[in-house]
Every structure is written in structure tokens, then in C-alpha cells.
Amino acid sequence: MNKMKTLITLVLFCFFVTYTHAQVKKPAVKKTVTQKTTTKKTSTVKKNKPVANAPKLIKVPGTRVKITTDSGVIIVHLYDRTPLHRDNFIKLVKDHFYDSLLFHRVIQSFMIQGGDPDSKHAQPGQQLGSGDVGYTIPAEFDTTLFHKKGALAAARQGDQVNPLKASSGCQFYIVQGKKWTDQDLDMISMQNGIKFSPAKREIYKTIGGTPFLDMNYTVFGEVESGLDVVDKIASVPKAPGDRPIGDVRMYMELVK
């Protein structure tokens, strides 16, 4: 029980402190889906403008997106319950923003992360995770949308500089996660103040996910097909910093 409490505490601590400058050493616990800050002198608060300054969006409810990667094809469905995230993602896909970007950070039994525009022409060994589109998306938390395996969610800055938990305008992750026990979920619930319904508990115990992220990062879609591809990408050899040694590129298009 003490070991589990210590593990959960370390993981949660990481999520709140790891949005750091690219030149700062990473904390011992690597599990994070936050977008890193950049050390460039041009980086100011203007890099995270509210969504009001984002491009005008075209609303297309119930959109499905095909993500073609070097490891296979993933089909994701965007939720109508998170319209700001849905419409922003649609706009970026229509603009071919994601084409040729990398899944620049992958962690086995946790998640695969992509969407950094700096990854398009990244050199081998280049540290990634600081790129963005200059605006954020307000959080759209919904208790019915959670971090089960296959969940599509938005990365974001840490709470110290982002207390409203606004999402990155472009960086996202797909949950791989792991299976949890009732004891695990009880501990997460106690420490995070999250209540797991019987249905959620069953999914986290049988399918898996990352329950400690619920109501902290906006979930705005889920994988309809291609969970095996997510598993494959999560297991590729990685360099320090969790970047795949061999580039895993993506190309996206809207599908019916």
C-alpha cells in the first residue's frame, strides 16, 4: 500500500512540474504529456494566446480522422462534447499541419505523443516538445470522457504557469496505459479527488488506461481502430528523452 502511494505521488508530482525549459534536466519520473517550454528569447506569454486568437474554425460534428504512420493506420473519432478541441483539430488536419510530423515522445504502458511542428525537419537526437501554434484551447473537461486505452487527449503546460489547464493548440497524445486494480483506483481517487463509476472501474481494470490524468487533461476523442498500432509505436526503441530512435511520422486526413 505504501509503495503504491509513493508511486502515484511521484507520477502526479511529475505532471505538475515537468513543463520546463528544454535545457533543464528532466525529473526522475518521466511520465508526462505536457508541452515543454522553449528557451528561445522570442518565447513570451504571447506564445499561449487564448483560443479567441486562433484561426476561424469550421464545425464538422462527429468527424473521424485517419492517422497514417510508419507503423500502421489509426482511425480516431473526435467527440462532439468537446467542440473547441474537435474544431481546432479539424482545422489543423484540413491545413495538413500534422503531415510529416513525428510521434516525438513515446512511453510504454503510458502514451504516445505528437504534434510538435518542430519535429517535421528535426535532426537525429534533437530534443523536441517545445513547438506550438501560438495559442491555447480552453479546457473542456467532461466526466463522461476519460483516459481509457485509446483516448485522444491534448497536452498542455504545467499548472504553475497554466492554472486553468488550457490545452496546447497542436500537441496531443493517445493513451496506451495499463490495467489497474481496485486498490490502485481507490488510491488514485483518494489522492486526486476523482470518483470512478463502476463502469469506469471496469474499463480501467479490463482494458486499461491512465486514470490519474482524468479531469486534468482534456480528452477529445478516441481510437476506433488501430490500438495495435498504438501498442507498436509505444514499444519502439527509444533514445534518452523517450524520442523513438527511428522516426515515426504521421499523415492525417478526414474520413467519413
C-alpha positions as a printed Julia matrix, in Angstrom:
256×3 Matrix{Float64}:
   0.0    0.0     0.0
   2.85   2.41    0.9
   4.71   1.54   -2.31
   1.61   2.25   -4.43
   1.02   5.55   -2.62
   4.62   6.57   -3.25
   4.39   5.64   -6.96
   1.16   7.58   -7.53
   2.57  10.6    -5.67
   5.69  10.6    -7.85
   3.67  10.3   -11.07
   1.31  13.11  -10.14
   4.2   15.32   -8.99
   5.8   14.85  -12.41
   2.71  16.07  -14.24
   2.71  19.31  -12.29
   6.42  20.18  -12.63
   7.72  18.87  -15.94
   6.74  21.72  -18.23
  10.29  23.08  -18.01
  12.8   24.74  -20.29
  14.36  22.4   -22.82
  17.82  22.86  -21.27
  16.72  21.85  -17.78
  17.28  18.23  -16.79
  14.14  16.05  -16.72
  12.87  14.82  -13.36
  13.48  11.24  -12.36
   9.89  10.26  -13.15
   9.46  10.66  -16.91
   5.73  10.18  -17.28
   4.45  13.45  -18.69
   2.36  14.59  -21.6
   2.93  18.28  -21.08
   4.21  20.51  -23.84
   7.66  21.84  -23.0
   8.53  25.5   -22.94
  11.16  26.84  -25.28
  14.39  28.62  -24.34
  14.31  30.95  -27.35
  14.35  34.67  -26.44
  11.25  35.18  -28.56
   9.22  32.95  -26.23
   6.77  35.09  -24.23
   3.29  34.78  -22.89
   2.13  35.62  -26.41
   3.05  32.08  -27.38
  -0.03  30.96  -25.44
  -2.74  33.32  -26.61
  -6.34  32.37  -25.78
  -8.29  30.46  -28.38
 -10.03  33.69  -29.4
  -6.89  34.49  -31.37
  -6.88  31.12  -33.12
  -7.89  30.74  -36.78
 -11.61  30.65  -37.54
 -12.81  27.08  -37.27
 -15.16  25.03  -39.39
 -17.53  22.92  -37.32
 -17.92  19.37  -38.58
 -19.64  17.23  -35.92
 -18.73  13.6   -35.5
 -15.56  13.8   -37.56
 -13.26  10.83  -37.94
  -9.58  11.23  -38.72
  -7.24   8.74  -40.34
  -3.69   8.85  -38.96
  -1.28   7.01  -41.24
   2.05   6.22  -39.59
   5.17   4.23  -40.38
   3.78   1.56  -38.05
   0.24   1.35  -39.48
  -3.08   3.19  -39.59
  -5.06   4.6   -36.64
  -8.64   5.87  -37.01
  -9.81   8.3   -34.33
 -13.26   9.74  -33.68
 -13.5   13.32  -32.36
 -16.1   13.94  -29.65
 -18.89  16.48  -30.15
 -18.84  17.06  -26.37
 -15.52  18.9   -26.79
 -16.3   21.22  -29.73
 -13.37  23.62  -29.28
 -10.81  20.81  -29.39
 -12.71  18.98  -32.13
 -12.92  22.0   -34.41
  -9.31  23.03  -33.83
  -8.1   19.52  -34.68
 -10.25  19.52  -37.83
  -8.78  22.85  -38.91
  -5.21  21.62  -38.44
  -5.92  18.38  -40.31
  -7.54  20.27  -43.19
  -4.47  22.53  -43.35
  -2.2   19.44  -43.44
  -0.47  20.78  -40.34
   0.26  17.3   -38.97
   1.58  15.8   -42.2
   5.15  14.54  -41.76
   5.32  15.41  -38.05
   6.67  12.82  -35.62
   5.38  10.95  -32.65
   8.25  12.57  -30.81
   7.75  11.01  -27.39
   6.5    7.53  -26.55
   6.37   5.72  -23.22
   5.46   2.05  -22.95
   2.32   1.45  -20.85
   1.58   5.18  -20.83
   1.06   7.1   -24.09
   2.39   8.21  -27.49
   2.7   11.97  -28.07
   2.96  14.05  -31.25
   2.04  17.34  -32.86
   5.22  19.37  -32.3
   5.73  21.38  -35.54
   9.47  21.46  -34.86
   9.57  17.7   -35.4
   8.92  17.94  -39.15
  12.55  18.62  -40.02
  14.13  17.52  -36.75
  17.67  16.22  -36.81
  18.57  12.9   -35.12
  18.95  13.44  -31.39
  17.28  16.87  -31.44
  15.22  17.49  -28.33
  11.55  18.02  -29.17
   8.38  19.01  -27.38
   8.6   22.82  -27.35
   6.86  23.59  -30.65
   3.38  25.11  -30.77
   0.99  27.16  -32.91
   0.87  30.27  -30.73
  -2.48  29.76  -28.98
  -4.14  27.51  -26.44
  -7.57  25.88  -26.19
  -9.66  26.3   -23.01
 -10.06  23.06  -21.07
 -13.23  21.09  -21.89
 -13.48  18.6   -19.04
 -16.35  16.12  -19.08
 -16.7   13.34  -16.51
 -18.04  11.01  -19.22
 -14.81  11.36  -21.23
 -11.83   9.71  -19.58
  -8.37   8.3   -20.16
  -9.17   4.74  -21.18
  -6.81   2.96  -23.55
  -7.12   4.64  -26.95
  -8.24   8.02  -25.6
  -7.12  11.03  -27.66
  -6.21  13.98  -25.44
  -4.41  17.32  -25.53
  -1.03  18.01  -23.99
  -0.63  21.24  -22.04
   1.61  23.41  -19.87
   2.01  22.58  -16.19
  -0.24  24.02  -13.51
   2.35  26.54  -12.28
   2.01  28.61  -15.47
  -1.35  27.25  -16.58
  -3.73  27.03  -13.6
  -6.78  26.85  -15.89
  -5.31  23.74  -17.57
  -5.69  25.16  -21.08
  -4.61  22.76  -23.82
  -1.82  23.08  -26.36
  -3.15  24.26  -29.71
  -1.49  21.36  -31.52
   0.25  18.77  -29.35
  -1.77  15.68  -28.47
  -1.34  12.17  -27.14
  -3.02   8.79  -27.47
  -3.29   6.69  -24.33
  -1.85   3.21  -24.19
  -1.86   2.88  -20.42
  -2.1   -0.3   -18.38
  -4.65  -2.25  -16.34
  -5.35  -1.19  -12.76
  -6.71  -2.91   -9.66
  -9.48  -1.66   -7.39
  -6.82  -0.89   -4.79
  -4.92   1.22   -7.33
  -8.06   3.11   -8.31
  -9.01   3.69   -4.67
  -5.6    5.26   -4.06
  -5.85   7.49   -7.16
  -9.37   8.51   -6.15
  -8.26   9.41   -2.64
  -5.24  11.45   -3.74
  -6.85  13.22   -6.72
 -10.41  13.6    -5.53
 -11.62  11.68   -8.59
 -14.63   9.38   -8.36
 -14.64   6.36  -10.65
 -18.05   4.94  -11.53
 -18.45   1.16  -11.63
 -18.38   1.34  -15.45
 -15.12   3.31  -15.48
 -13.56   0.98  -12.94
 -14.4   -2.0   -15.1
 -12.78  -0.39  -18.15
  -9.65   0.61  -16.26
  -9.38  -2.92  -14.81
 -10.05  -4.83  -18.03
  -8.97  -2.55  -20.89
  -6.62  -0.18  -19.11
  -5.69   3.46  -19.38
  -4.22   6.3   -17.33
  -6.86   7.16  -14.69
  -4.65   9.62  -12.78
  -4.93  12.06  -15.73
  -8.73  12.32  -15.59
 -10.08  15.88  -15.24
  -6.55  17.27  -15.62
  -6.1   16.96  -19.4
  -8.89  17.33  -21.96
  -9.92  14.1   -23.65
 -11.47  14.97  -27.03
 -11.63  11.7   -28.98
 -10.81   8.01  -29.06
  -9.31   5.36  -31.28
 -11.9    3.45  -33.31
  -9.37   1.12  -34.9
  -5.63   0.7   -34.69
  -4.99   0.09  -31.0
  -2.44  -2.49  -32.12
  -0.62   0.32  -33.95
  -0.59   2.39  -30.75
   0.95  -0.6   -28.96
   3.52  -1.0   -31.71
   4.57   2.65  -31.62
   4.76   2.62  -27.82
   7.2   -0.29  -27.93
   9.72   1.07  -30.46
  13.35   1.55  -29.3
  13.89   4.99  -27.81
  16.72   7.35  -27.06
  17.01   9.27  -23.76
  14.06  11.65  -23.54
  11.7    9.0   -24.94
  12.1   10.01  -28.59
  11.97   6.97  -30.91
  15.38   6.19  -32.37
  13.74   5.58  -35.73
  11.37   8.38  -36.75
   7.66   7.53  -36.57
   5.93  10.02  -38.91
   2.24  10.75  -39.25
  -0.07  11.91  -42.02
  -3.7   12.85  -41.35
  -6.89  13.14  -43.39
 -10.59  13.4   -42.61
 -12.64  10.28  -43.36
 -16.35   9.55  -43.37
